[in-house]
């Protein structure tokens, strides 16, 4: 094996312009989740495109939230958080969860669980979580969540009107879908 150093591949004086960096980050598609709970009797939630599985033992997942979020300080007070993996038909729901706080759950089918977690009824997977740890990471906070219960749609038909629903994908600052090809 030969290793060749490519001098000049990454200019050392490169300006890490936030707009261009965001574009570069955007070439990697990511799934989208709703993170929600009831706080003081009201549903509170946000959309996150940084969800990932972390560990099976203990069962952990994570997402990142901007430090400038006005929703996270309220949401993090909940005893349990619901995480819903959004399906490809949830584009409008995702935009609603990023919109005005008082309208985020308008026209959404959701369930408030006894422990305070809130999940969307027709998501591809639903998780009941508690905050395991928060890690400051630049202008975001990485939130590690411990899983307590989960439910998922094995057939990929989260909603009868959306046969074989796939995940909602955030890519290049827009929403899309992917389909799995078995072959």
N, C-alpha and C positions, 0 to 999 in steps of 0.2 A: 504494500500500500504506500502510495506516495502522497505526502501532504505538501501542498503548495500554498504559501502565504500570498494572498492577493492584496498587495499594498495598493492603497487608493480606493478599495472597494467601498469603504465607509469613510468619507472625509472626516478628518479629526476636528475641523472647525464647523461642522454641520450645525446649523441652527435647528433646534428642536421646536420648530413652530407648532403651536398647539393645534392649529387648523389642519396642517398637513399631517401631523402625527395622528390625529383622529381619523383622517382618511386612510392612513396606513393601517391602523388598528381595525378599521371597518372592512378590510378585505377578508377578515376571518369571520365567518358567520357564527352566530351563537343563538341558542334557544332563548325563549322568553318565558318568564314566570311572573305570576302575581304573588305578592307576599302580603298577607292581610290578617287582621284580627279585630275583635271588638275591644274598644277601649272606652271606658265609661259608658257602655251600652251602645256605642255607635261603631259602625264598620269603618276601619281605617286601612288603607292599602296603598301599594305602589307596584309599579312594573319594574322588573330588573332583567337585563339581558346578559348578566354575568353569572348565571347559575351554573354550578357544576357539582358532580358527586365528588366526595373527598375520601371517604373511608367506609368500609363495610363493618369493621369492628374496632371501635364503636361506630355505629351508623351515623355518618356526618355528611352534610352537604354545605355549600357556601354560596354566597352572592356578595356583590359589592354595592355599596350605596354612596352617593356623593356626599361629602361632608357638608355641602350647602343644602342638603335635603331638609325641608321643613316638616316632612312627614315622618322621617325615621325617629326623631326624638320622642314623638308620641307613640308610634308603633312599637318601639323597643320596650315600652312599659308593660306590654301585654304579657300575661303568664305564658301563653302558647301562641305561636304564629302558624298560620296555614300557608303552605306554598302550593300553588297550582301550576303545573306545566301547561302552558297555553297551546291550543291547537291552531292549525292554520286558518281557521275561520274567526279567530279572536283579534284580528287587527284593530277593529273598532273598540273592543273591550280594552285592549292595551293602551290605545290613545286616551280612552276615558280614564284609566288608572293613572295616567300621567297628567291629567287635566285638573280643573278646579276641584279642590278637596270635597266640597259639598255635593258634587255631581258624580263622583267616582263609581258609585254602585248603582246609579240610575239605570234601569233597564237591563241589569245583569242578574242572572240566576245564580244565587249564592246561598251557602249554608253557614250559619254560625254554630259551631260545635260547643258542647258544654264547657270545654276547657278554655274557650275564647278564640280558638283558631277559626278563621274564615277561609273557605275554599269556594272556587267557582264550580258550579255543578257539572259542567260539561268539559272539564279539563282532561287532558290525557293521563295525568297522574296527580294525586293530591297527597300532601305530606303534612303531618302534625309535628311541629318542632318546638324546641325551646332554644334560646340563645346559649351556645356553648362558650363562645369567646368572640370578642371583637378585637380586631387588629388594625391600628392606624396604618394606612398605606397611601402616603401622599395626599392627594385631594379627595380620596375615597377612604371608606372603612370596609375592610373585609370582615364579613359576618359569618362565623362558623355556627351552624345549626345542628343540634342533636335531634335525630329522628326518633319519634315515639310510636307512630302509627303511619300507615300508608295505604293507599288504594290506587290501582291503576287499571286502565282499560286494555286488557290483553289483546283484544281484536283490533284496536286502533279505530274504534267507532265511538268516540266519546259522546257524540250527539247523533241521534237517529237520522237527522237531516243531512249529516255530513259523513257518509260512509267512508271508511278507511282514512279517517282524518290523520294528517301528519302534524308535526310540530310547527308552531309559528317560529319563524327564523328572522333575526335582525341581521341585515347585511347591507353594507354601504349606506347606512342611515335610513334604510327602508325595511318594510316587512315583506316576507315572502314565505315560501314553503319548500319543502324537499320531499322527495318520494324515494322510498327504498326499493332498489331493484334486486330481486333475488335471482341468482342465476348461476 
